[in-house]
Amino acid sequence: MSRSWWGKFFLMCFFVVLSGIYVYPTLGNLDLETTKFPFKQKINLGLDLQGGLYLVLGVDFNKVYKDVVDRQASSMRDRLKEKGINVTSVKTLREGFPADDPRIAVDFDASQRENLYQILKKEFWTLRLAGETPGHFEVGLSHDYRNDVRERTLNQSIEVIRNRIDEFGVSEPSITSQGTDRVVVELPGVREIDRAKDLIGRTAKLEFKIVDDKTMSPGQLNALIADIEKQNHLSYKDGQKFSDYVRQVNVFAKGKIPADDEIAFERPKAGMDQNDSARIPYLLHSKTEVTGDDLQDASVQIDPENRRPNVGFSLNPRGATLFDKVTSENIGHRLAIVLDNIVHSAPVIQSRIGGGKGQITLGRGDGDAMMKEAKDLAIVLRAGALPAQLDFLEQRVVGPSLGQDSIHKGAMASLIGSLVVFLFVAIYYRVSGVIAVISLVLNVLFVLACLVGLEATLTLPGIAGIALTVGIAVDSNVVIYERIREELRHGKRPGSAVEAGFQKAFRTILDANVTNAAAGIVLLLYGTGPIKGFAITLLIGIVTTLFTAVFVCRLIFDIYLKFLDGRNAKTLSI
């Protein structure tokens, strides 16, 4: 056998073994609490399979725009006063405009029109001129800025809700935006409906606290926490309230840390297990220096010198005074940004920060990664409170019995359908049909492995997508086998017929799967909920089908042909 053949064989074996390692822990035991297996992956079940709570929340953007305009009017009033521009009044209009397009009326000395216009154009570029008469401007939010406000408000709402859900202890929540003014929350396994709704609607709490690095170094703090957990059999378990765990750590740490200090942890990063290596502890002064009530805004900015992103923030006058005092007295210390007792960042104070504005510089790294980090940190800073009123528009409770029933019926339907297909293929194409069945089984295995590896959520339509994948894969095998039969009828030997059949069928198979993939991509981009679940498994199935039908099936045929040549056979069982 050639080196190329052995390379293909070992590559296929590698994928089979790797897929088995991923999928094995999920078989018969979707909850891995008791599974003694080094890989802890599992297939995430959707709300329709596991049961729980489904909520649709609406955002009142009319009020959001009005609040933004009120802040802009206040800033404009102060800025024009600093510049010495004589204005009669700067006020927000209460009526005479659409509800989603609030306006600011500026009355001024007509002789200073040009100076006023240049200031508005340069410093208040988020506003557009909506109307003008002599000595009177009427300005509103620009269309681009309104879209930016809408997007930021949705992102901030989702971040705040996610923190609330983490507090509630739901292990696999789904919180996504729907359209331009709604947030969909799916909480699998939740039974305390009223408590969950109350928790989602509660305002988040943002605090700025000084990190106490003098009392205890990070290494000593880690050792202290490890000792506390060992002596008191204390550890953070999946599903437990994070705040309860932090409270317990602080209780057992009394007497070992100063009375005016407390321990807080940095939230584990996405995709990391919530274990000791994922949590970073901080020893903080209990006194809150600045709260989220004093934060006015935060946004991503680009440093003009090195073109790197950073996070700029602004405080109201009271917060600016407090922040100036705190930063001037703690240069060289770390200032922790704490949201709901969870540390999101702890930058070092490089210098005194006055004027109510400052920036948080990020570490070096890839530009895209730094931009994502800056955006995430800006969202966290703005997530001190829900940015808009959220109205509960829809609520559905899915019972656990329905989920189990769906799993059983969906699995049985897929299994029976697959077995019927396997049986027909094996009878109709004989030995070649058995080869097709092997490739189909591996196809399903690869799909399940991809779902586990990508941490995708399996829904009932997703199970239908797996069944459809089997059908698509069978179609690919039929196209190949009919090509091989055609070559055999023209008098070619088995080896040449198989090679020609795979080569001629490849373009047809590729065209068919590309068109299916195009439909799947549209469903994924524009669909919601179950439709996305179907699209995900469909797209994964298309990729695995191309791999198994063209690569795996051809490799097994090569093995079969080696066996036929050994017996000097001139026909192929197909």
Disulfide bonds with the S-S distance in Angstrom:
none
